[in-house]
Amino acid sequence: QAFSEDRYGDPRVVLEAGAGSFNTQSLGVTVDGGSNGTSYVLALETFETDGAEIKPDDGDKGLERQSLLAKLKHEFDNGVYLSSVFANSAGHTEYVDDEGDFRVGVVGITLGVPLVEVGETRLTLSESRDESDADVLGSHYNTKIQRARLENVFWAADHEFILGGEITDTSLDGYTGSAVYDVADQRNTAGFAQALLDFDPFTVQLNIRQDDHERYGTSTTGGVALGYALDDKHQLRASYGTAYRIPSFNDLYWPGYGNEDLEPGESETVEVGINGAYSQFYWDVAVYETEYKNLIDTTSTSASNVAVARMQGVELSSGLELGQWRLQTALSFMDAKDLSTGKRLSRRAEKSARIDVDREFEKGGVGFSLVGYGERYDDT
């Protein structure tokens, strides 16, 4: 479990264990705390599953993984802060006609500088890697992504404005048999702006982003969201947004799977919702529809573009607190279709549900989670 908010105080230890179908098992421990302007998080997890049969008579395809997450942040007396994150996940996976080891990791550092009560500037530098080896295919694959991101945040009364940009460099090295990958590094440069406006009882969020990719050219995306407080307990909301997904190097070149002819995917999403929040109870209902052009769809053996696709769904959630007990539930219903064929999109369940029950004690707590998904198909 990764805690996103900074926490100060005595060390807290959280133990997690899970089990599910296909002999799935997980065990994790997280320690966090802090004092004198310094906060930290350290999390360890192990996960394994026997998996399921993907190809007839090819046996179950299992996975085992060990993960580490470490976060450290220090804030100085003048408000300047420095934070770092290190995450690494390594293991062994089996897939159709092959198996191999993998490692995925990221390291990053962020410097935040206050702007004399009017905002702050944040600079983040990060590098991520995705490495894998396939035993039968005889391949080694290593994708590296380096990113520099600058954000300037400004506050004016109850409003917030964000202006920034980022540069992302992606590179690939490796081989399959005797063939060495000869792929040029690619750079994407982006600028973005966002406004969070509060005109009680209305709230407005506006955002726009422009990307300039060396291979795929320029794209512009954006969105608008509107909220309206019916009273102090209920709120209506509606939003519209566009997105543009550039194929990753994994989509394009992964051994035995990648497709160099992939085109970028585009989408438009509309969502409406309503929620209620009370002293010990909350609920939320959302309805959405997303339309895709050239959706990048992946299975265990291939990556391809779906010319026209649509996802429609309803999401329901609620929570209840009674003393030291906390109960949370979530339900999701989704219809995901390839509009060219009328078939369901692969790897997307029509129904899913989650229940979380937690009990807090003076010096600790215990929790239970149950997660279920409907049938999902690797190839429809």
N, C-alpha and C positions, 0 to 999 in steps of 0.2 A: 504494500500500500504506500503510495507517495502522497505526502501532505504538501499542498501547494501554498498554504499560508504560513507566514513566519510565526513561530511559537517560541515564547520565552517562559522559563520556569524550570523546575526539576525535570530530569530525564523521564520520558514516558515511553513505555514499551508496549507495543501492540503485536500480538501473535495472531496469525491467520492460518486456517487450514480449510481445504476444500476437497470435494470428491464429486464425481459425476459419472455419466455413462461412458462407455468405452474404457473403463478402468482409469479414468482421469483422476489425478491426485495433485494437490498443490499444498505447499507449506511455506509460510513467510513470516518474517519478523521485521518490525520497524521501530527504530529508536529516534526520538526527536526531543528538542529542548533548546535552552539558550539562556544567556544572561549577559549583562553589560554590553548590549548592542550586538551581540553575536548569537546567531541561531544556526541550528544544524539539523539535518535529517540523514539517517543511514538506514537503508532498506535492503534486505536479502530475500530472495525467493527461489524455490525450486519447483518445477512443474514437469509432469510426465503424463502421457496418455498412450494407450495402445492404438488409438486411431481406428479408422474404418477401412473397409475394402473399397478401393476406387476403381480398379480394373478387375474384371472377373478372373478368379483363380490366381490373383497376384498377391493375396494375403493382405492383412491389415497394415496400414502405414502409420507408424507411431512417431512420437516426438518426445524428446526430453530436453529441458532447458534450465539453466541457472542464471539468475539475474542479480545485478548489484546497482543500487542507486545511492549517490552521495551528493548532498547539497550543503553549502556553507555560505553564510552571509554575515557581513559586519557593517554596521552603520556608525559613522563617526559623529562626533558632537555637532559638527556643522551641517549635518544632514546628508553628506555625501555617503554613498554606500557602494560596496563591492560584493558581488555574489558570484558563485561558481557552481557548476553542476557537472557530475561525471556519471554516466550510465553505461552499463555493459551487459549484454545478454549473449550467452554462448551455449551451444548444445549440439545435438545430433538429430537429424530428421530423416525419415524414410518417405520416398515418393515413388511414383510409377517408374518401374524398371531401374531404380537407382536409390542411393542414400549417400549421406555425407555430413560433414561438420559445418557449422556456421557461427558467425560472430557479428553482432550488430552493436555499435557503440556511438556515443556522442560525448563531447566535452565542450563546455562553453563558459564564458566569463562575461559579466555585465557590470558596467560602471554607471552609476546614477548620480547626477549632479543637480541639486535644487537651483531654481532660478528666482530667488528672492521673493517667495510667496506668490509668484504668478505661474509656476509650473516647474517642470524638470526636464532634463535631457538624459536619455538613456542610450548607451552604446553597447551592443552585444556582438561578440565575436564567437563563432562556434565552428566545430568540425565534426562531421558524422561519417561513419564507415559502415559498409555492408559487405561482409566477406563470406564466401562459401566455397566448399570443395565438394565435388561429386566423384565418388569412388569409381563407378563403372564408366562414366563418360570421360573420366580423367581430366577434369577441368578445375581451374581456380579462377574465382571471380571476385573483384574488389572494386566497389564504387566508393568514391570519396566526394563529399560535398562540403565546401567551405563557404561560410556566410558571414557578412558584415552588415549589421542593421543599426540604423540611427533613428531614434524617435524623439520628437520634441512635443511635450505635453504642456498645454496652456489652460489656465482656469480663469473664467470671467463670471463672477456671480455664481449661479448654479449651473453653468455650462462648462463643458470640457472640449478642447480641440486638440487633435493629434495630427502632426505633419512629420513625414519621415520618408526614408528610402532604404533600400537594401541592394546588395550585390551578392550574387550566388554563383560560385564556380563549381562545376561538376566534372569529374574525371573518372576514367575507367582503365584498369589494367588487369591482365590475366590471360588465360589460354584455355583452349579445349583441344586435348591431344597435342599435336605439333603446331596447331594454328594459334597464333598470338593475336589478341584483339588490337586492331588498329583504328581507334576511335578518337577523334579530335575532342579536346576539352571544350566545354560549352559554358557560356556566361549568360546569366539573366540579370538585367538591371531593372529595378522597379521603384516607383514613387507612389506614395499613398497619402490620403488625407481622410480624417474622420471627425465628425462633430456629434457630440452628445448634448442635446438641448433639453432643458427642463422648464416648461411653461405650465406649471401646475394648474389643472389636472392632466395636461398633455405632456408627453415626453416624445422626443423625436431623435432618431439616430440616422445620420447620413454618412455614407462612405464611398470612396472612389479609389481605384488603383489602376495604374498603367504599368504593363510589363513589356520589356523589349528583349526578346530572346534571339540569340545569334542564329539559331536554325529556323525558328518558327515565326519570327517577326514580332510585330507589336499587337498587343491586345489590351482592351480597356474593360474593366468590370466595376460593378458598384451595387449599391443597395440603399433602401430606405425602410425604416421601421417606425411605426407610430403606436404609442401606448396611450390609453385613456383610463384614468382612475374613476370608476363609477362611484366609489365611496372609499373610506379608509381601509376596506377589506377586499374589494374586488377590482380587477383591472382587465380591460380588453386590450388586445394587441393585434397588429397586422403588419406583415412585412413582405417585401419583394426584393430579390437579389439575383445577380448573375454571377456565373463562375466560369473559369477557363482553366482546364487542366492540361498541362504539357506532359507528354509521355516521359516517364522516368527512364533512366538507363536500364533498369531492371525490365521494364516493359519492352524495351527495344532490343536488348542484347542478351538477356538471361539464357544460358545454355539450354538448348532443346525446348525453349519456351518463348523467347522473345520474338518480336515482330517489328522489323525495321521500317515497315510501311505504315505504321500507326500514325493517325492524324490526331491533333489536339482535340479534346472533348469540350463541348460547351453546354451550359445548362442555365435554366431560369427556374427559380423557386418562389412560390407564393405560399404564405402560411398565415393562418388566423388562429387566435387562441383566447382563452379566458381563464383566469385563476382567482382563487380565493385564499386568503391567509388570515388565520384567527390565532388566538392565544396559544392553543394546543393542537391545532389541526390546519392542514392546507390541502388544496386540490388544484389540479391543472388539467386542462383539455386543449389539445392542439390538433388542427387539421392542416395537411400540407399537400402540395402537388409540385413535382419537379419534372420538367421536360428536358430531354437530352438530345443533343445532336452529336454524333460520333462518340458516344459513350465508350470509354475504354473499359472493356469487360475482360476479366481474367478467370481462367480455370486452372486446374493443376497441370495442364499440358499446353496451354496456348494463351495468347493475348490478342484481342481483336477489337475492332470498332463496331459498335452497334449503331446503325445509321440513325434510327429514331427510336427513342425509348421514353417511358414515362413511369414515374413512381408516385402513387397516391397512398396516403396513410392517415391514421388517427393514433395519437399518443395520449394516454391517460396516466396520471400519477397522483399520489396522495400520501400524506404522512400524518402521524398521530403521536403525541407525546403525553404520557401518563406517568407522572412522577419521574422515576429514573428509567422508565421504559420508553423506547422509541421504535415505532413501526413505520416502514415505508414500502409502498408498492408501486409498480409501474407495469403498464400493459401497452403493447404496440401491435397494430394491425396494418399490414402493408401489401399493396398490390403493385408488383414491379413487372412490367411487360416490355418485351421487344415489340414495338408497334408494327414492324415490318412482317413479323411472322405470327404475332399474337401469342407467343410462348412466354412463360415466365423467365425472368433474368436469372442467371446462375448464381448460386451461393447466397440467395436472399430469402430468408424465412418469411412466410406470410404472417406468422404470429410469434410473439415472444412475451415473456412475463418475468418479473423479478420481485422477490419479497426479501426485505431486510428487517431483522429483529435485533435490537441492541439493548443491553442492560448495563447501566453504569453503576459502579460502586465507588466508595470513597477513594480507593487507591487503584482503581483499574476498571475493567469492564469486560463484557463478553458479548459476542454477536454471532448471528447466524444469517446466511444468505442462501436463497434458493433461486436459481436461474434456469429457465427453460426456453427452448426454441422449437418451432415447428420444423417440418422437413425442409432441407435445403439440397439442391441438386448441383453437382459439379458440371453437368452437361445436360441442358434441357433440349 
